[in-house]
Amino acid sequence: MNNLLLHAVEGESGLLDIALDTLVDGVKLIPFLFIAFLIIELIEHKLSKKTEKAIAKAGKGGPIIGALLGGIPQCGFSVLATNLYITRIISLGTLISIYLSTSDEMIPVLLSSDAPINKVLAFVGIKVLVGMVVGFIIDLILRETHKKEEKKNKKHAHEDFHVCEEEHCHCEESLLKSSIIHTIKTLGFILLITFGLNILFGYVISEEAVEGFMESHKLLAPMLASLIGLIPNCGASVMISSIYAEGVITFGTAMAGLLTNSGLALLVLFKQNKNMKENLGVVGLIYFLGILFGYIFNLIGVAI
């Protein structure tokens, strides 16, 4: 009976810790969500068409700025970028550059495992470089197509798709008030899903099981790592970084998972963007890129 009581207490304590962790992660996102919605509504309701065109033209250097911002150890910029991409304020290449370079929990995990600072910086540098290069290539390939589609997309973003109409918050009354409302509603969705994912990592997905699979199936390891990285939760980057720090997986396999991990951004993408085909395309592209670079780094024997 005492053992049963102890397990029950431990279970409640574990759920409380998960709830607190979820709340802390959510609070960190509030400034980024609020800024994103404020920018979107400001552009939609206040700025002229000439200003919108200037912003679009200035986006050609987006992958550089995006990749550098993504390299900062947090996932807020990827969340902000997701909202800006949905309304076509930034390009697909810029979005992907931020997703690929986002480090989330990688840096603190590697530092806590006594990894040399130059090793950590090399990790970040390679992720940022990959993000920049891939972002530019994507924009270059799609530029001509975007010129034709941009009119339709912008019309869709600024006329057919209105965050305000979706949420019924009356933006015309107060942009500040409506931005707060959008932030609260989106944050509520994120907290709910994140709590479930945290439970998944806490009670279902075992780091030991993942380690065992990767050790016995080294050829498939980059695929699994990339798949885990797609989970919109900091637990994904923590798990991959920890396994790498223990020497279980190669640099290429670790990079495969860390490139696909963009923090909570994918949650926001599926919450805010009504085009599910586009959302799945973004996820598929990220997954493909993670696997591709994972195998490339393993093939050429990159070791850090």
C-alpha positions in Angstrom: 0.0 0.0 0.0 2.8 2.4 0.9 4.5 1.7 -2.5 1.3 2.4 -4.3 0.9 5.6 -2.4 4.5 6.6 -3.2 4.0 5.9 -6.9 0.8 8.0 -6.9 2.6 10.9 -5.2 5.5 10.7 -7.6 3.1 10.6 -10.5 1.3 13.8 -9.3 4.7 15.4 -8.7 5.8 14.5 -12.2 2.7 16.0 -13.8 3.1 19.1 -11.7 6.7 19.5 -13.0 5.5 19.0 -16.6 2.8 21.5 -16.1 5.2 24.1 -14.7 7.7 23.4 -17.5 5.0 23.9 -20.1 3.9 27.1 -18.5 7.4 28.5 -18.4 8.0 27.6 -22.1 4.8 29.3 -23.0 5.6 32.5 -21.1 8.8 32.8 -23.0 6.9 32.9 -26.2 4.5 35.7 -25.3 6.8 38.6 -26.5 7.4 36.9 -29.9 3.7 36.1 -30.4 2.6 39.6 -29.5 5.2 41.3 -31.7 4.3 39.0 -34.7 0.6 39.8 -34.4 1.2 43.5 -34.0 3.4 43.6 -37.1 0.9 41.6 -39.1 -2.0 43.8 -38.1 0.0 47.0 -38.6 0.8 46.0 -42.1 -2.7 44.8 -43.0 -4.5 47.8 -41.5 -2.2 50.8 -41.4 0.5 50.6 -44.1 0.1 51.6 -47.7 0.5 49.3 -50.7 3.9 51.0 -51.5 5.2 50.1 -48.0 4.1 46.5 -48.4 6.0 46.3 -51.7 9.1 47.8 -50.1 9.0 45.1 -47.3 8.6 42.4 -49.9 11.6 43.6 -51.9 13.7 43.9 -48.8 13.1 40.3 -48.1 15.8 39.1 -50.6 18.4 39.2 -47.9 16.0 37.5 -45.4 17.8 34.1 -45.2 20.9 35.8 -43.8 19.1 37.7 -41.1 16.8 34.7 -40.5 19.6 32.2 -40.1 21.5 34.5 -37.7 18.4 35.1 -35.6 17.6 31.4 -35.5 21.1 30.6 -34.1 20.2 32.4 -30.9 19.4 29.8 -28.3 15.6 30.1 -28.1 12.6 29.1 -30.3 10.8 32.5 -30.3 12.1 33.8 -33.6 10.9 30.7 -35.4 7.4 31.3 -33.9 7.5 35.0 -34.9 8.7 34.1 -38.4 5.9 31.5 -38.9 3.3 34.2 -38.4 5.1 36.6 -40.7 5.4 33.9 -43.4 1.7 33.0 -43.3 0.8 36.6 -44.3 3.7 36.6 -46.8 5.7 39.3 -45.1 8.8 37.0 -45.4 9.6 34.5 -48.0 9.6 30.7 -47.8 13.4 30.7 -48.0 13.6 33.0 -45.0 11.2 30.8 -43.0 13.2 27.7 -43.8 16.5 29.4 -43.0 15.2 30.2 -39.5 13.7 26.7 -39.0 17.0 25.0 -39.9 19.2 27.3 -37.8 17.0 27.4 -34.7 19.0 25.9 -31.8 16.3 25.7 -29.1 17.8 23.7 -26.2 20.8 22.4 -28.0 23.3 25.0 -26.7 22.5 24.7 -23.0 22.5 20.9 -23.2 25.9 20.7 -24.9 27.4 23.2 -22.5 26.0 21.3 -19.5 27.7 18.2 -20.8 31.1 20.0 -20.6 31.4 20.3 -24.4 34.1 22.8 -25.3 32.7 26.2 -26.3 34.4 25.9 -29.8 32.5 22.7 -30.3 29.2 24.3 -29.4 29.9 27.4 -31.6 30.8 25.0 -34.5 27.4 23.3 -34.2 25.6 26.6 -34.2 27.8 28.0 -37.1 27.1 25.0 -39.3 23.4 25.2 -38.6 23.4 28.9 -39.4 25.4 28.3 -42.6 23.1 25.5 -43.8 20.1 27.7 -43.1 21.5 30.6 -45.1 22.5 28.5 -48.1 19.3 26.5 -48.2 17.2 29.7 -47.8 18.9 31.4 -50.7 18.6 28.4 -52.9 14.8 28.0 -52.1 14.2 31.7 -52.8 16.2 31.6 -56.0 14.4 28.5 -57.3 10.9 29.9 -56.4 11.6 33.6 -57.3 10.0 33.5 -60.8 7.1 31.4 -59.5 6.7 33.8 -56.6 6.5 36.8 -58.9 3.4 35.2 -60.4 2.0 33.9 -57.2 2.9 36.8 -55.0 -0.1 38.8 -56.1 -2.5 35.9 -55.4 -0.8 35.1 -52.1 -0.7 38.7 -50.9 -4.3 39.1 -51.9 -5.1 36.0 -49.9 -3.0 37.1 -47.0 -4.3 40.7 -46.8 -7.9 40.3 -48.1 -9.1 36.7 -48.1 -7.2 35.7 -44.9 -7.6 38.1 -42.0 -6.5 37.1 -38.5 -9.1 39.5 -37.1 -12.0 38.0 -39.0 -11.0 34.5 -38.0 -10.8 35.5 -34.3 -13.7 38.1 -34.3 -11.6 40.5 -32.3 -12.5 43.8 -34.1 -9.0 45.0 -35.0 -10.3 48.3 -36.3 -11.1 49.3 -32.7 -7.6 48.8 -31.3 -4.6 47.0 -32.8 -3.0 46.7 -29.4 -6.1 45.1 -27.9 -6.5 42.7 -30.8 -2.8 41.7 -30.8 -3.2 40.8 -27.1 -6.3 38.7 -27.9 -4.6 36.9 -30.7 -1.6 36.2 -28.5 -3.7 34.8 -25.6 -5.7 32.5 -27.9 -2.6 31.2 -29.8 -0.8 30.8 -26.5 -3.6 28.7 -25.1 -3.5 26.3 -28.0 0.3 26.0 -27.7 0.2 25.3 -24.0 -2.4 22.6 -24.5 -0.5 20.8 -27.2 2.9 21.3 -25.5 1.6 19.8 -22.2 0.5 16.7 -24.1 3.9 16.5 -25.9 5.7 16.9 -22.6 3.8 14.0 -21.1 4.7 12.0 -24.2 8.4 12.7 -23.6 8.1 12.2 -19.9 6.2 8.9 -19.9 6.1 7.3 -23.4 9.2 8.1 -25.5 12.3 6.6 -23.7 15.7 8.0 -24.4 17.2 4.6 -23.7 15.0 3.0 -26.4 15.9 5.7 -28.9 19.6 5.2 -28.1 19.3 1.4 -28.5 17.6 1.8 -31.9 20.2 4.2 -33.2 23.1 2.1 -32.0 21.8 -1.0 -33.7 20.5 0.7 -36.8 23.1 3.3 -37.6 22.1 3.5 -41.3 18.5 4.5 -40.3 19.6 6.7 -37.4 19.5 10.0 -39.4 15.9 9.3 -40.5 14.8 8.6 -36.9 16.7 11.7 -35.6 15.1 13.9 -38.2 11.7 12.5 -37.3 12.2 13.2 -33.6 13.4 16.7 -34.4 10.1 17.5 -36.1 8.3 17.0 -32.8 7.4 20.7 -31.8 8.8 20.4 -28.3 12.1 21.3 -26.6 12.3 17.6 -25.4 13.3 16.7 -29.0 16.4 18.9 -29.1 17.2 17.9 -25.5 17.1 14.2 -26.3 19.1 14.4 -29.5 21.7 16.7 -28.0 22.1 14.5 -24.9 22.5 11.3 -27.0 25.1 13.0 -29.1 27.0 14.3 -26.0 27.1 10.7 -24.7 28.8 9.6 -27.9 26.0 7.3 -29.0 25.3 9.0 -32.4 27.5 10.7 -35.0 27.7 14.4 -35.7 25.7 13.9 -38.9 22.9 12.0 -37.2 22.7 14.7 -34.5 22.6 17.4 -37.1 19.8 15.6 -38.9 17.6 15.9 -35.9 18.7 19.4 -34.8 18.1 20.8 -38.3 14.5 19.7 -38.3 13.8 21.0 -34.8 12.3 24.5 -34.9 10.9 24.6 -31.4 7.2 25.3 -31.2 7.0 26.9 -34.7 5.3 24.0 -36.4 2.5 24.2 -33.8 1.9 27.8 -34.7 2.1 27.0 -38.5 -0.7 24.4 -38.2 -2.7 26.6 -35.8 -2.6 29.8 -37.9 -2.3 28.6 -41.5 -5.5 27.2 -43.0 -3.6 25.7 -46.0 -2.9 22.2 -44.8 -1.3 21.2 -48.1 1.2 24.0 -47.7 1.9 23.1 -44.0 2.6 19.5 -44.9 4.9 20.7 -47.7 6.9 22.7 -45.3 7.2 19.8 -42.9 8.2 17.4 -45.7 10.8 19.9 -47.0 12.3 20.3 -43.5 12.4 16.5 -43.0 14.0 15.9 -46.3 16.7 18.5 -45.7 17.4 17.1 -42.2 17.9 13.6 -43.6 19.9 14.9 -46.6 22.4 16.9 -44.6 22.6 14.1 -42.0 23.7 11.6 -44.5 26.1 14.1 -46.3 27.9 14.9 -43.0 28.1 11.2 -42.1 29.3 10.3 -45.6 32.1 12.9 -45.6 33.0 12.0 -42.0 32.4 15.3 -40.3 33.2 15.0 -36.6 33.0 17.8 -34.0 
